[in-house]
Amino acid sequence: MARPKKEKELKHTHQVMLRLTDTEYDILCHGASTASLPLAEYARRLVIGKQVKMKYEIVADIPELQELTAEFGKIGSNLNQIAKYFHLGGARSKSIQDEIHDCISQLFDLRNEVRKLAGEYRGNIETYR
């Protein structure tokens, strides 16, 4: 099956030729790659005034944060196993109820640790947008 044709008014039929310096071209290419768009589409959006959303990846290599992420994963796994048990018709018991309360307690403790870390590493959120 062939690709459907675009509507006539959606076709890009006009060309605009533009000369740029090496620096201007590099800036344009960098902007297009940051926005994950082809160069022509990025330039088209800039010209017609459409919003171009830039995607920035922020990587935090903080050992404490990695430990907390691992702990959240373990607790999530425990909760998933408990949920599966109940969905399969498992009966409630004192030990399972204690395990649920233990997981919830661990989550609150981890939340407090994250708050402490966020206080230390807090910055201007607008900087990262």
GIBEL-V866232 format. One record per pair of residues at least 12 apart in sequence whose C-alpha atoms are under 10 Angstrom apart, sorted by sequence separation. I is the first residue (numbers start at 0). GAP is how many residues later the second one is. D is the distance in whole Angstrom. If there is no record, write none. Layout:
{{I:GAP:D} {I:GAP:D}}
//
This chain:
{{27:12:10} {30:12:9} {28:13:9} {24:14:10} {27:14:8} {28:14:9} {81:14:8} {27:15:8} {36:15:9} {81:15:10} {35:16:10} {36:16:10} {34:17:7} {35:17:9} {36:17:10} {81:17:9} {82:17:10} {34:18:6} {35:18:8} {81:18:8} {33:19:9} {34:19:4} {35:19:8} {31:20:9} {33:20:6} {34:20:6} {78:20:9} {30:21:9} {32:21:9} {33:21:6} {34:21:9} {77:21:9} {78:21:7} {31:22:9} {32:22:10} {33:22:7} {77:22:9} {30:23:8} {33:23:10} {78:24:7} {74:25:10} {77:25:8} {78:25:9} {74:27:10} {75:27:9} {74:28:6} {73:29:10} {74:29:9} {71:31:10} {74:31:8} {75:31:9} {74:32:8} {71:34:9} {70:35:9} {71:35:7} {70:36:9} {71:38:8} {70:39:8} {71:39:10} {68:41:9} {67:42:7} {67:43:9} {67:45:8} {68:45:10} {67:46:8} {64:48:9} {63:49:9} {64:49:8} {63:50:9} {64:52:8} {63:53:8} {64:53:10} {61:55:10} {57:70:8} {56:71:9} {55:72:8} {56:72:10} {54:73:10} {55:73:7} {54:74:8} {53:75:8} {52:76:10}}
//
